[in-house]
Structure formats: C-alpha cells, structure tokens
C-alpha cells in the first residue's frame, strides 16, 4: 500500500501506460507494451472475481485511480480476449469478461501457488522426498501447444533436466495432466515418480536444487522487496492509531505497486519445500511483509466496499494465524 502522507512514501516505479511495470511477465501472457504490459494485465487479473469474471464496472474506475487510461484498458482486454483467456458479454462499462477454461486455469494455478507458499511457510516442511518427472515429445506441428505446455510446467515450479524432461518435488501430476488435456497433447506426455534422482552423478537433493533452480536470483529479488516494504506495515498501523484512512486514490495504486513488486519475486519462485531451501530463506519474510501490508491496509481503507483488487492475496492469507 502507499499513501500521500509523509509516513508512507514507498511507491517504486510507475503505473503509466507506457511501461510494462515489472520485468517479469505474467504466466501465459507475453509482454506487449501497447496494451499496458504487465502493469495493466496484473491489475486486470487482480480484479477477477472468484468465478473468474472481470467486470468493467470495477475495471475502469480502478484503472483511473492507478493512472491507466481507458484506451490502455480496452487494448489489454482485446489482447486477453484474442489470446483466449476471456470472453466478453455486454458493452462498455456494463461489460463482463468471463474467464475461459484457459483463463480459469491460469487464475487457479496462481491462487494455488499462493496457498502452497503460505502453507509451507506455516508448516516449515512440505516434501515427501519423492521427485515427480514429466517427459514429453510433442511434434513440431503442435509447436504452440508444446510452448504452452513448457510454460505450464514452469508455472507449476518445474525445472528442465534436459530437453523434454522436467522435474518437481511437488505432487503435480494432476495439474500437469490437466494442462496436457486442455492443450490436446496428453498422448505425448509421460509422468513418473522416483525417490532416486541421479543427474550427472549427483543425488544429493540440496545440491540438485541448487543446480536446477536459480535460487540465488530469486533470493536477491525477495531481499529487494523486503528492503522496500519492510517498514510499510508499521507505518500503516501508525495511521490506524491516528484514525487516518486510506482513500481509494492512495489504496488502489499502492495495492497495484506492491503486487507488481511481489510478482517480480513470486513468479520466478519455484516454491520448493522448506527442506530443500537455503536458510534463512527470504521468501518467507517477503510473504509475511505482504500479508501484513494487505491486512492492515484493507483495515485502513476508507471505502470498505470498493473493488476487491488482488483478492487472491486475501484468500491465501485468510486462515493464517
């Protein structure tokens, strides 16, 4: 969150239409600055209702508060519709964009990733010491499906061992096969599970994850997020004690900015079980900072009935102690 008060001037970046926001793209959504890039598309997905629909009645007012033009919003929705993620009902500000099966799958994977992350943080563990592998040999005639399937495996936290072979410590088989079926390539996909993974003679799980996933870069991104937002929860709490409130003009851009910054870390995080991660792992602290910003910021929000921007964060942290 961010406000116009002196106590909370922590809003990195910008939401202007000529920027893509964060350097990381959203899963399944290629960067195109002409439609607002990551910033606008992150806002759109952040406004999705639990049924996967996005309502123009929410979309345009939120975009205006975030400094995103109506034309940029329209361009973004045309792109998402053309890419097969949403279908449009109605016109203008009465329009409703319903998520297609592909769109719902992306939204569901995103929600499950957040839930998995917080659940692992709370439990301090999450691995049954088994590796799940996916092998595929998809013909060149189905190249677009093959590329989409690789993206799907990466969204699920998989790492490439060699061409056509991905691995994860998570029980991801159902999600993998659902994606293959949706893309019509299930006959080209094989799944297997083992407790004896040997890559180039190395079998130590912690050494394997260091070689397969870019954990140092993910940790640097989380550290940057923590440095930027660590003091925000205390500043928000001080506002509440003074009985000050966050206007929509402050709350909505602040919520978008922190989501952009967190997305840059989170989308590159394979969410490995705690047993396999370096300690201390900054992802846990970053998620704690985000959760406290959301909780206190929502409480300080002046318009409690305003659009639920980034409901996915609130759903994921709803049952945290």
Secondary structure by P-SEA (a helix, b strand, c coil): cccccccccccccccccccccccccccccccccccccaaaaaaaaaaccccccccccccaaaaaaacccaaaaaaaaaaaaaacccccccccccbbbbbcaaaaaaaaaaaaaaaaaaaaaaaccccccbbbbbbbbccccaaaaaaaaaaaaaaaccccccccbbbbccccaaaaaaaaaaacccccccccccccccccccccaaaaaaaccaaaaaaaaaaaaaaaccaaaaaaaaaaaaccccccccaaaaaaaaaaaaaacccccccccccccccccaaaaaaaaaaaaaaaaaaaccccccccccaaaaaaacccc
